[in-house]
Amino acid sequence: MDMFRPPEAALDEEISGELIAALHKQREAQRQAPLPAWEVRADRLRRLRALVMENRASIAAAIDRDFSHRPPAETDLLEVFPSTGGIDHALRHGKKWMKPRRRRTGLWFRPARSILLPQPLGVIGIIVPWNYPLFLAVGPLTGALAAGNRAMLKLSELTPEFAAHFATLIRTYFDPAEVTVVNGDANVARAFSGLPFDHLLFTGSTRVGRDVMHAASANLTPVTLELGGKSPAIIGANADFDAAVTSILRGKLFNAGQTCIAPDYVLLPKGDETRFIDTARAVFNRLYPASRQFQDYASIITERHHNRLLSLIDDAAQAGAAVHSLAADDQAAGGRRLAPVLLTGVTDDMTVMQEEIFGPVLPVMSYASLDEAIAYVNAHPRPLALYMFDRDRASVDRMVTQTVAGGVTVNDTLLHIAQDDLPFGGAGGSGMGVYHGKDGFDTFSKLKPVVYQSRLNGMWLVQPPYGKRFRQMMRIMIR
């Protein structure tokens, strides 16, 4: 469902009233305890961890039902593991993040001292997408709670089983004045994005991100937008070719390609296209053998999304692209499971090269020189992720330093998102702002500058009346 489609009638006042009441409840609770002690924050983080671990199986089952099929192993690896890892990182380091941070005081103002005081912003709004509903709820929530905030989460209507279950779990483990979950359709999403939060984090498409930012602007609510885009995987001339193809296929086919940082297209040296196709086919049939009948391979979230992917393939084929299925002829995926497809001979005027694919369809393009590959990446909107495969350090450094992307993994895919001490975020059309670890703590905090004046100070030398003494001081100070 398009969360920002124009409603047929005016926004339901009852929906808005309930959301505002929930926000006011959290805001009033925050006023009563504006700077929670670390013990309070740590308790909330531990309860969040317990929520995930004590309900791990039922969470995976709910997500599996929403997708029609998603392997519990992928939920463990891609959602539970990074969720608990992020919480553990915050528990280890959060007390230090809270401490005032010393800053240098200008020479002419000493012996005054300067600090940055991390202070909770208040109530954080988090809009969660459907593709990784647990991790993309728990990850931002971890940063918000570590920073001492309250939080309201709007879950996707495309994962109703998980949304209902997670809402019940949040009510079990948290007071509504601490954390609350909001579920509902497009009207609810629109109303939620227009609430006067102290910060709003949205994860989703670039198109909807513009609407969220527009809605938030009415309240001057600061936003963090984690969007998408077309993330390239570049195979260099000196890459370990087989390892590169394996990494690209692995990163592309987790969750059947429904990952915001999945490789969206491949750039490789001219003449290596057939080698890539043959290697990719062998890799796929090793990772997903026919004997397991696609049981380790996720379904596409809805029939509409499935049909969209088929349309992208058909549109490219009709425009002259060659379609290469990686599955054996007798290896039918079935249902909404779409066997992976490579496309060669693609051009920029094809729809598949104009929008984020978000599925197991991978265009393969070639380049004559690394300069040409860099120029191609830079001629398009800045991606959320970039992957460079090469054993030559100079080539890697050129690609990394001469392109702009939200994050980079060298000689593998996806790994940068799992590093708790690295910020995660986009650039340009792929997003703004960051979170994860200390960077998430800072995003959800007001780093308040504070100057403590000394009892003995020289401010009397530059105060009115502006006479001879003042002019002498200015000659010394301004040089």
Secondary structure, 3 states (H helix, E strand, C coil): CCCCCCCCCCCCHHHHHHHHHHHHHHHHHHHHCCCCCHHHHHHHHHHHHHHHHHCHHHHHHHHHHHHCCCCHHHHHHHHHHHHHHHHHHHHHHHHHHHCCEEECCCHHHCCCEEEEEEEECCEEEEECCCCCCCHHHHHHHHHHHHCCCEEEEECCCCCHHHHHHHHHHHHHHCCCCCEEEECCCHHHHHHHHCCCCCEEEEECCHHHHHHHHHHHHCCCCCEEEECCCCCEEEECCCCCHHHHHHHHHHHHHHHHHCCCCCCCEEEEECCCHHHHHHHHHHHHHHHCCHHHCCCCCCCCCCHHHHHHHHHHHHHHHHCCCEEEECCCCCCCCCCCCCCCEEEECCCCCCHHHCCCCCCCEEEEEEECCHHHHHHHHHCCCCCCEEEEECCCHHHHHHHHHHCCCCEEEECCCCHHHHCCCCCEECCHHHEECEECHHHHHHHCEEEEEEEECCCCCCHHHHCCCCCHHHHHHHHHHCC
